[in-house]
Amino acid sequence: MQPDISVKHLSKVYGDGFQALKNINLDIRRGEIFALLGPNGAGKTTLISIICGIVNLSSGEVKAAGYDIVKDYRKARETIGLVPQELNTDSFETVWDAVSFSRGLFGKAPKPSHIEKVLKDLSLWDKRNNRIMSLSGGMKRRVMIAKALSHEPQILFLDEPTAGVDVELRRDMWDMVRKLRESGVTIILTTHYIEEAEEMADRIGVIRQGEIILVEDKTQLMTKLGKKELRLHLAHKLDKVPGELTLEPVELSEDGYQLIYTFDSQQEQAGVARLLRTLGDLGIEYRDLQTRESSLEEIFVGLVHE
């Protein structure tokens, strides 16, 4: 199946010589939620802006829904909805007029039933006749999303969509994003809330200093790069790690009452079994044990700093 977003050898160099993107190659599948992660200044917004036709590329090729973003600009742009980081709505318009006008900008015929559905899905229906200037920040963010969905795009970009919004709106947005994915919309998400990517994404891409350093299915990424931790709560305090355990990746907690064993999540459990046998041979008793896997945030921080 043809990808909804196809990026080939994309580079961007600004007039002052700064290279924001370096030979980006990326395919985003139809109907998936793709999370693009990276620190500030990594190139996330530049990449999105080029795909959406806001910033010109320096070299390479980008296609959206099969349309070249340069040669078939209008057709490509019609397939895309964008929720930018900044709130830039017309404060004096009503919610209904702003969302309806956005649909018209893409040459789409009026469709009040669709506008009504979008506003209801975003809990904006009761505010439809309110001027945007009277809304709270969270409600203005919802209006931005409604405008991006007004022309029924095939591809939706969410650039830091939940920055500065309350927990309730974030949960509502997650529900809405899932429904959109179920209807076949391809969603590209950038976020500083790593738990959002962990909760929502099918695949993860990591960008650093203008280069894509990794693209992986979320579950495979967490399996391949994640660590597991076994924490043993000891019955009696230890002053140091016994010599028989020094070859194992074992640490002793500061209070001396816990042994912490770290191992790759891909490894078999043989190391754990060996550790427990050794503890038994040494007569070291433990009252309880716990296991924990690395979070996506820990994996991301490790990738960025490597």
KEKE-3310 file (N, C-alpha, C; in steps of 0.2 Angstrom, whole numbers, plus 5000, padded with zeros to 4 digits):
npx = (5004:5002:5011:5004:5012:5026:5043:5058:5075:5075:5081:5084:5090:5093:5093:5104:5113:5111:5107:5093:5087:5093:5094:5082:5073:5058:5043:5026:5013:4996:4982:4989:4995:5007:5021:5031:5046:5057:5070:5069:5072:5076:5071:5058:5046:5050:5050:5037:5031:5036:5031:5017:5017:5020:5033:5047:5056:5073:5080:5076:5061:5044:5029:5011:4998:5000:5002:5013:5021:5025:5024:5010:5003:4991:4982:4989:4989:4975:4973:4977:4976:4981:4986:4993:5006:5004:4991:4981:4968:4954:4949:4937:4927:4914:4913:4907:4907:4921:4926:4918:4922:4935:4934:4929:4940:4947:4941:4930:4913:4899:4895:4885:4882:4893:4901:4894:4895:4909:4911:4903:4910:4921:4916:4912:4900:4890:4896:4895:4890:4897:4909:4926:4936:4930:4933:4941:4958:4960:4948:4950:4960:4953:4945:4955:4958:4946:4945:4955:4950:4939:4938:4938:4951:4963:4974:4981:4990:4996:5004:5012:4999:4993:4999:5000:4987:4972:4970:4958:4955:4966:4963:4951:4955:4963:4954:4947:4956:4959:4946:4947:4958:4952:4943:4950:4959:4976:4987:4999:5009:5017:5025:5029:5025:5029:5021:5010:5014:5017:5005:4997:5003:5006:5018:5035:5045:5061:5069:5084:5095:5091:5091:5084:5085:5080:5066:5053:5041:5031:5030:5040:5051:5051:5053:5066:5074:5072:5074:5073:5070:5073:5069:5074:5068:5075:5077:5086:5098:5111:5129:5136:5137:5138:5153:5151:5141:5146:5149:5137:5124:5121:5115:5116:5104:5104:5100:5103:5094:5089:5091:5096:5093:5097:5092:5092:5077:5075:5082:5083:5075:5085:5096:5090:5085:5097:5103:5094:5096:5109:5108:5100:5110:5119:5112:5105:5090:5075:5061:5051:5048:5050:5046:5050:5048:5057:5051:5044:5049:5061:5068:5068:5075:5088:5091:5092:5103:5113)
npy = (4994:5011:5024:5037:5048:5052:5054:5059:5060:5073:5089:5104:5120:5136:5153:5159:5149:5139:5122:5114:5102:5086:5076:5068:5053:5046:5036:5036:5027:5023:5027:5026:5030:5041:5045:5059:5062:5072:5083:5101:5112:5101:5099:5096:5104:5111:5100:5096:5108:5109:5098:5102:5112:5125:5130:5131:5117:5113:5103:5087:5076:5076:5068:5069:5059:5054:5065:5076:5088:5100:5100:5097:5106:5111:5100:5091:5099:5100:5087:5088:5091:5103:5106:5119:5124:5137:5147:5154:5161:5170:5182:5189:5182:5170:5154:5144:5151:5153:5140:5135:5144:5140:5128:5132:5138:5128:5125:5118:5113:5120:5111:5109:5098:5091:5100:5102:5090:5089:5099:5095:5083:5088:5095:5107:5112:5119:5131:5136:5149:5158:5171:5169:5176:5176:5164:5151:5146:5133:5130:5137:5130:5119:5124:5126:5113:5109:5118:5112:5100:5103:5102:5089:5081:5069:5067:5071:5083:5085:5097:5098:5097:5097:5106:5115:5113:5107:5092:5085:5090:5084:5071:5070:5073:5062:5052:5057:5057:5043:5039:5045:5039:5026:5029:5030:5040:5047:5050:5062:5065:5077:5079:5084:5077:5063:5052:5053:5049:5036:5031:5033:5031:5021:5019:5025:5039:5046:5062:5071:5084:5088:5076:5060:5048:5036:5025:5015:5002:5005:4995:4986:4994:4997:4984:4981:4991:4993:4991:4979:4979:4971:4971:4967:4965:4964:4953:4955:4968:4972:4976:4977:4972:4955:4946:4935:4940:4950:4950:4951:4962:4970:4980:4988:4995:5012:5011:4998:4987:4983:4974:4977:4972:4973:4971:4966:4968:4959:4948:4931:4923:4917:4924:4929:4918:4912:4922:4921:4908:4909:4918:4910:4900:4908:4910:4922:4930:4936:4947:4951:4954:4964:4969:4979:4988:4998:5015:5023:5036:5035:5028:5036:5048:5042:5039:5051:5057:5049)
npz = (5000:4996:5005:5016:5018:5011:5012:5004:5004:5010:5013:5022:5021:5028:5024:5031:5031:5040:5043:5044:5042:5037:5025:5026:5026:5026:5028:5031:5036:5029:5039:5052:5068:5070:5080:5082:5089:5098:5104:5109:5095:5086:5074:5071:5069:5058:5048:5048:5044:5031:5024:5025:5017:5021:5023:5012:5004:5003:4995:4989:4990:4993:4996:4998:5002:4990:4981:4975:4984:4979:4965:4964:4973:4978:4978:4986:4998:5001:5006:5019:5036:5049:5065:5073:5084:5089:5095:5084:5080:5073:5083:5084:5077:5077:5084:5076:5063:5061:5060:5049:5039:5037:5031:5019:5014:5008:4997:4998:4997:5007:5022:5034:5042:5044:5051:5062:5068:5071:5080:5090:5094:5099:5110:5108:5104:5112:5112:5100:5095:5101:5102:5098:5106:5118:5124:5134:5135:5133:5126:5115:5109:5106:5096:5086:5083:5077:5066:5059:5055:5048:5034:5031:5031:5025:5031:5046:5055:5071:5080:5094:5102:5114:5122:5137:5140:5149:5159:5156:5143:5136:5138:5131:5118:5115:5114:5103:5093:5092:5087:5075:5069:5068:5058:5047:5045:5044:5056:5063:5076:5086:5102:5118:5129:5134:5138:5131:5118:5121:5125:5113:5101:5086:5079:5082:5079:5080:5080:5079:5080:5066:5060:5056:5068:5072:5068:5073:5077:5091:5101:5098:5099:5112:5117:5111:5115:5128:5146:5159:5177:5191:5208:5223:5239:5254:5268:5278:5282:5270:5269:5258:5241:5239:5235:5226:5218:5210:5197:5191:5184:5197:5210:5226:5236:5245:5258:5261:5260:5249:5234:5217:5201:5185:5168:5150:5141:5131:5134:5140:5155:5162:5168:5179:5186:5189:5198:5208:5213:5217:5228:5236:5239:5246:5257:5258:5262:5256:5257:5247:5230:5215:5198:5185:5170:5158:5154:5139:5139:5146:5137:5126:5131:5133:5120:5114:5120:5118)
capx = (5000:5006:5011:5001:5017:5033:5048:5064:5081:5073:5085:5082:5095:5090:5097:5110:5117:5109:5104:5088:5085:5098:5093:5077:5069:5052:5036:5021:5008:4990:4978:4992:4996:5015:5023:5038:5049:5064:5071:5068:5076:5078:5068:5051:5041:5052:5048:5030:5030:5038:5025:5011:5018:5021:5041:5050:5061:5079:5081:5072:5054:5039:5022:5006:4992:5002:5003:5019:5019:5028:5020:5003:5003:4984:4979:4992:4987:4968:4972:4981:4974:4986:4984:4999:5007:5002:4984:4980:4962:4951:4946:4930:4923:4911:4916:4904:4909:4928:4926:4915:4926:4941:4932:4928:4947:4950:4937:4924:4906:4896:4892:4884:4881:4900:4904:4891:4898:4916:4910:4900:4915:4926:4913:4911:4893:4887:4900:4896:4889:4902:4915:4932:4939:4927:4934:4947:4964:4958:4942:4953:4964:4948:4943:4960:4957:4940:4947:4960:4946:4933:4938:4938:4957:4965:4980:4981:4996:4995:5010:5011:4992:4990:5004:4997:4980:4971:4970:4952:4955:4970:4960:4946:4959:4966:4948:4945:4962:4957:4941:4949:4962:4947:4939:4955:4964:4983:4989:5006:5009:5023:5023:5034:5022:5031:5016:5005:5016:5017:4998:4993:5006:5008:5026:5039:5051:5065:5073:5089:5099:5089:5092:5080:5089:5076:5059:5052:5035:5032:5031:5046:5056:5051:5056:5073:5079:5070:5077:5069:5073:5071:5070:5073:5067:5079:5074:5091:5102:5118:5133:5139:5135:5142:5157:5148:5136:5149:5149:5130:5122:5117:5117:5113:5101:5108:5099:5106:5089:5086:5096:5092:5096:5095:5094:5088:5070:5075:5086:5079:5075:5091:5100:5086:5085:5104:5103:5090:5099:5115:5105:5099:5116:5122:5108:5102:5083:5071:5054:5047:5052:5046:5049:5048:5051:5058:5046:5046:5052:5068:5071:5069:5081:5094:5093:5094:5109:5119)
capy = (5000:5017:5027:5043:5053:5049:5059:5056:5064:5080:5093:5111:5125:5142:5158:5161:5143:5134:5116:5112:5095:5083:5070:5064:5048:5044:5034:5036:5022:5026:5025:5025:5036:5041:5050:5061:5064:5075:5089:5108:5113:5096:5100:5093:5109:5112:5095:5097:5114:5108:5093:5105:5118:5132:5131:5128:5113:5115:5098:5081:5075:5075:5067:5068:5056:5052:5071:5080:5095:5106:5100:5096:5109:5112:5094:5089:5103:5098:5081:5089:5096:5105:5110:5121:5125:5143:5149:5160:5161:5177:5183:5192:5177:5165:5147:5141:5155:5151:5133:5135:5148:5136:5123:5136:5140:5122:5124:5113:5115:5120:5105:5110:5092:5089:5105:5101:5083:5091:5104:5090:5078:5092:5098:5115:5113:5124:5137:5138:5155:5162:5174:5166:5180:5175:5157:5150:5144:5126:5130:5140:5124:5114:5127:5125:5106:5109:5121:5108:5094:5106:5100:5081:5079:5062:5067:5076:5084:5088:5099:5099:5099:5098:5110:5120:5112:5103:5085:5083:5091:5079:5064:5071:5073:5056:5049:5059:5054:5036:5038:5047:5033:5021:5031:5029:5046:5046:5056:5063:5069:5079:5080:5084:5073:5056:5047:5053:5044:5029:5029:5033:5029:5014:5019:5031:5042:5051:5066:5074:5089:5088:5069:5054:5043:5029:5024:5009:5001:5006:4989:4983:4999:4996:4978:4981:4996:4994:4987:4977:4979:4966:4974:4962:4968:4959:4952:4958:4973:4970:4981:4977:4967:4949:4945:4930:4943:4956:4949:4952:4969:4971:4986:4988:5002:5015:5008:4991:4983:4981:4972:4979:4968:4976:4966:4968:4964:4954:4942:4926:4924:4913:4928:4930:4912:4911:4927:4919:4902:4912:4921:4905:4897:4912:4911:4929:4930:4942:4947:4953:4956:4968:4970:4986:4989:5005:5018:5026:5042:5033:5026:5042:5052:5038:5039:5058:5059:5044)
capz = (5000:4996:5011:5015:5018:5008:5012:5001:5004:5011:5017:5022:5023:5028:5021:5035:5031:5045:5040:5049:5041:5034:5021:5029:5023:5030:5026:5036:5033:5030:5045:5058:5072:5070:5085:5080:5095:5098:5109:5105:5090:5083:5067:5071:5066:5051:5044:5047:5040:5024:5022:5025:5012:5024:5022:5006:5005:4999:4991:4990:4987:4998:4993:5003:4999:4983:4978:4976:4988:4975:4958:4965:4979:4980:4979:4992:5004:5002:5010:5025:5042:5053:5071:5074:5091:5091:5094:5079:5077:5073:5090:5083:5074:5081:5083:5070:5057:5060:5057:5042:5034:5036:5026:5012:5011:5004:4991:5000:4998:5014:5024:5041:5046:5046:5056:5068:5071:5073:5086:5096:5096:5103:5116:5107:5101:5116:5111:5093:5094:5105:5099:5100:5111:5125:5126:5138:5131:5131:5121:5109:5107:5103:5090:5081:5080:5073:5060:5055:5053:5044:5027:5031:5028:5025:5035:5051:5059:5078:5082:5102:5102:5121:5126:5141:5141:5155:5158:5153:5136:5134:5137:5126:5112:5114:5112:5097:5089:5091:5083:5068:5066:5066:5052:5042:5045:5046:5061:5064:5082:5090:5108:5124:5134:5131:5139:5125:5112:5123:5125:5107:5094:5083:5078:5085:5075:5084:5076:5083:5076:5059:5057:5059:5070:5073:5066:5075:5080:5098:5105:5096:5101:5120:5118:5109:5119:5135:5151:5165:5183:5197:5214:5229:5246:5258:5275:5283:5278:5268:5269:5251:5236:5240:5230:5221:5213:5207:5190:5188:5185:5203:5214:5232:5238:5250:5265:5261:5261:5242:5228:5211:5196:5178:5162:5144:5141:5126:5137:5143:5162:5165:5173:5185:5190:5192:5203:5214:5215:5221:5234:5240:5241:5251:5263:5259:5262:5253:5258:5242:5224:5210:5192:5181:5163:5156:5150:5133:5141:5148:5131:5122:5134:5131:5112:5112:5124:5115)
cpx = (5004:5006:5007:5006:5023:5038:5055:5069:5080:5079:5082:5088:5093:5095:5104:5115:5116:5105:5100:5086:5091:5096:5088:5073:5064:5046:5032:5015:5001:4986:4982:4993:5004:5017:5030:5041:5056:5064:5069:5073:5079:5076:5061:5046:5043:5050:5041:5028:5031:5032:5019:5011:5019:5029:5043:5056:5067:5081:5077:5065:5050:5032:5017:5000:4993:5003:5009:5018:5021:5024:5013:5001:4995:4981:4982:4989:4980:4968:4975:4977:4980:4984:4991:5000:5004:4994:4983:4974:4959:4947:4938:4925:4919:4914:4913:4907:4917:4929:4924:4919:4933:4940:4931:4935:4950:4945:4931:4918:4903:4894:4891:4884:4888:4903:4900:4894:4905:4915:4907:4906:4920:4923:4912:4904:4889:4890:4899:4894:4893:4908:4922:4936:4937:4929:4940:4952:4962:4953:4945:4957:4959:4946:4949:4960:4951:4941:4951:4955:4940:4933:4939:4945:4958:4971:4980:4987:4994:5002:5009:5004:4990:4995:4999:4989:4978:4970:4964:4952:4960:4967:4954:4949:4961:4960:4946:4950:4961:4952:4943:4953:4957:4944:4944:4960:4971:4984:4996:5006:5016:5021:5029:5031:5023:5025:5011:5007:5016:5009:4995:4996:5007:5015:5029:5044:5055:5070:5078:5094:5098:5090:5087:5085:5086:5069:5058:5044:5036:5033:5037:5052:5057:5054:5064:5077:5077:5074:5072:5073:5069:5073:5069:5073:5070:5076:5079:5096:5109:5122:5136:5136:5140:5147:5155:5143:5139:5149:5142:5129:5118:5120:5113:5111:5105:5107:5101:5100:5086:5092:5092:5096:5093:5097:5090:5082:5070:5078:5081:5079:5081:5095:5096:5086:5092:5105:5100:5093:5105:5113:5104:5105:5120:5118:5105:5094:5080:5064:5049:5051:5047:5050:5046:5051:5052:5052:5049:5050:5060:5072:5073:5075:5087:5096:5095:5101:5115:5123)
cpy = (5006:5021:5034:5049:5049:5055:5056:5061:5071:5083:5101:5115:5132:5147:5160:5155:5138:5128:5113:5105:5092:5076:5065:5060:5045:5042:5033:5032:5025:5023:5024:5031:5036:5047:5052:5065:5067:5081:5096:5109:5107:5096:5097:5098:5111:5107:5095:5103:5113:5103:5097:5111:5125:5134:5127:5123:5115:5109:5092:5081:5073:5074:5066:5065:5055:5059:5074:5087:5101:5106:5100:5099:5109:5105:5091:5092:5101:5092:5082:5093:5097:5109:5112:5122:5131:5144:5155:5160:5169:5178:5185:5187:5173:5158:5144:5145:5153:5145:5132:5138:5144:5131:5126:5137:5134:5121:5119:5116:5115:5113:5105:5104:5090:5094:5104:5095:5085:5095:5099:5086:5082:5096:5105:5117:5119:5131:5140:5145:5160:5165:5171:5169:5179:5168:5156:5147:5137:5125:5132:5134:5120:5117:5126:5118:5106:5112:5116:5102:5097:5103:5093:5079:5071:5061:5072:5077:5088:5090:5102:5101:5100:5102:5115:5119:5107:5096:5082:5084:5086:5073:5064:5070:5066:5051:5051:5057:5047:5035:5040:5042:5028:5022:5031:5035:5044:5052:5056:5067:5070:5081:5080:5079:5066:5051:5047:5048:5037:5026:5028:5030:5022:5014:5026:5033:5047:5055:5070:5078:5088:5081:5064:5049:5036:5030:5017:5008:5002:5000:4986:4988:4998:4989:4978:4985:4997:4990:4985:4977:4975:4969:4969:4965:4962:4959:4955:4963:4970:4976:4982:4972:4961:4948:4940:4934:4949:4956:4950:4959:4970:4977:4985:4995:5005:5013:5001:4985:4980:4979:4974:4976:4971:4972:4968:4964:4959:4947:4937:4927:4920:4917:4929:4924:4911:4916:4924:4913:4904:4915:4916:4901:4901:4913:4918:4928:4936:4941:4948:4954:4959:4968:4976:4986:4997:5008:5021:5032:5041:5031:5032:5047:5048:5039:5046:5060:5054:5048)
cpz = (5000:5002:5010:5015:5016:5008:5009:5001:5005:5015:5017:5025:5022:5025:5024:5035:5036:5042:5045:5048:5036:5031:5025:5024:5028:5027:5031:5033:5034:5036:5051:5062:5073:5075:5083:5086:5094:5102:5105:5101:5085:5075:5066:5067:5059:5046:5043:5043:5032:5021:5021:5020:5014:5023:5016:5007:5001:4994:4993:4987:4993:4994:4999:5000:4991:4979:4980:4979:4984:4968:4959:4972:4982:4982:4985:4998:5006:5007:5017:5030:5046:5059:5074:5082:5093:5090:5090:5076:5077:5079:5089:5080:5079:5080:5077:5063:5056:5057:5050:5037:5033:5031:5019:5009:5007:4998:4992:5000:5005:5016:5032:5045:5049:5052:5062:5072:5074:5080:5092:5098:5100:5109:5115:5104:5105:5115:5104:5091:5098:5101:5102:5106:5118:5128:5130:5133:5129:5126:5115:5105:5103:5096:5084:5078:5076:5066:5055:5052:5049:5037:5026:5028:5029:5030:5040:5055:5066:5081:5090:5103:5109:5126:5130:5142:5147:5154:5155:5146:5133:5133:5132:5119:5110:5111:5105:5092:5087:5086:5076:5065:5064:5059:5046:5041:5048:5051:5063:5070:5084:5097:5113:5129:5131:5132:5134:5119:5115:5123:5118:5101:5092:5082:5080:5080:5080:5080:5081:5078:5068:5056:5060:5061:5072:5071:5068:5077:5087:5102:5104:5099:5109:5121:5117:5114:5126:5140:5156:5171:5188:5203:5220:5236:5251:5265:5280:5278:5276:5268:5262:5247:5237:5234:5224:5216:5209:5200:5187:5189:5191:5207:5221:5234:5244:5257:5266:5261:5254:5237:5222:5205:5189:5173:5156:5144:5136:5129:5140:5151:5165:5170:5179:5189:5193:5198:5209:5217:5220:5227:5239:5243:5246:5257:5264:5257:5259:5255:5253:5236:5219:5204:5189:5175:5162:5152:5144:5134:5142:5141:5126:5125:5132:5124:5111:5115:5121:5110)
residu = (MET:GLN:PRO:ASP:ILE:SER:VAL:LYS:HIS:LEU:SER:LYS:VAL:TYR:GLY:ASP:GLY:PHE:GLN:ALA:LEU:LYS:ASN:ILE:ASN:LEU:ASP:ILE:ARG:ARG:GLY:GLU:ILE:PHE:ALA:LEU:LEU:GLY:PRO:ASN:GLY:ALA:GLY:LYS:THR:THR:LEU:ILE:SER:ILE:ILE:CYS:GLY:ILE:VAL:ASN:LEU:SER:SER:GLY:GLU:VAL:LYS:ALA:ALA:GLY:TYR:ASP:ILE:VAL:LYS:ASP:TYR:ARG:LYS:ALA:ARG:GLU:THR:ILE:GLY:LEU:VAL:PRO:GLN:GLU:LEU:ASN:THR:ASP:SER:PHE:GLU:THR:VAL:TRP:ASP:ALA:VAL:SER:PHE:SER:ARG:GLY:LEU:PHE:GLY:LYS:ALA:PRO:LYS:PRO:SER:HIS:ILE:GLU:LYS:VAL:LEU:LYS:ASP:LEU:SER:LEU:TRP:ASP:LYS:ARG:ASN:ASN:ARG:ILE:MET:SER:LEU:SER:GLY:GLY:MET:LYS:ARG:ARG:VAL:MET:ILE:ALA:LYS:ALA:LEU:SER:HIS:GLU:PRO:GLN:ILE:LEU:PHE:LEU:ASP:GLU:PRO:THR:ALA:GLY:VAL:ASP:VAL:GLU:LEU:ARG:ARG:ASP:MET:TRP:ASP:MET:VAL:ARG:LYS:LEU:ARG:GLU:SER:GLY:VAL:THR:ILE:ILE:LEU:THR:THR:HIS:TYR:ILE:GLU:GLU:ALA:GLU:GLU:MET:ALA:ASP:ARG:ILE:GLY:VAL:ILE:ARG:GLN:GLY:GLU:ILE:ILE:LEU:VAL:GLU:ASP:LYS:THR:GLN:LEU:MET:THR:LYS:LEU:GLY:LYS:LYS:GLU:LEU:ARG:LEU:HIS:LEU:ALA:HIS:LYS:LEU:ASP:LYS:VAL:PRO:GLY:GLU:LEU:THR:LEU:GLU:PRO:VAL:GLU:LEU:SER:GLU:ASP:GLY:TYR:GLN:LEU:ILE:TYR:THR:PHE:ASP:SER:GLN:GLN:GLU:GLN:ALA:GLY:VAL:ALA:ARG:LEU:LEU:ARG:THR:LEU:GLY:ASP:LEU:GLY:ILE:GLU:TYR:ARG:ASP:LEU:GLN:THR:ARG:GLU:SER:SER:LEU:GLU:GLU:ILE:PHE:VAL:GLY:LEU:VAL:HIS:GLU)
# end
